[in-house]
Amino acid sequence: MPERMVDPAQQSGMPNSSEGSVVQNVQSMNILLDISDLLNTGLDAETLAVCVRLLELGIPAQALAMTIKELRKVRHNLEST
């Protein structure tokens, strides 16, 4: 039976590169959520993740912000009636 190769990072108890990037992504999203909360943006984790993905795809930040503001106005108007 062939011997399994073990990632040196796994031997030391550290995550491998793909696990490490997942951990980094989660940590980054947690930091962004904390910043979002400090700035009182009103964005939940799921919405913030969608916004980050849209920004990564090249959507201009100002256009995204204006769209969110407009959607909030529409929601407020619908809730007022």
Contacts in CASP RR format, 6 or more apart in sequence:
PFRMAT RR
TARGET T0000
AUTHOR 0000-0000-0000
METHOD contacts of the structure
MODEL  1
MPERMVDPAQQSGMPNSSEGSVVQNVQSMNILLDISDLLNTGLDAETLAV
CVRLLELGIPAQALAMTIKELRKVRHNLEST
7 16 0 8 1.000
9 15 0 8 1.000
9 16 0 8 1.000
9 17 0 8 1.000
10 16 0 8 1.000
15 22 0 8 1.000
15 23 0 8 1.000
29 45 0 8 1.000
29 48 0 8 1.000
29 49 0 8 1.000
29 52 0 8 1.000
32 48 0 8 1.000
32 52 0 8 1.000
33 45 0 8 1.000
33 48 0 8 1.000
36 42 0 8 1.000
36 43 0 8 1.000
36 48 0 8 1.000
41 48 0 8 1.000
43 51 0 8 1.000
43 68 0 8 1.000
51 64 0 8 1.000
51 68 0 8 1.000
54 64 0 8 1.000
55 61 0 8 1.000
55 64 0 8 1.000
END
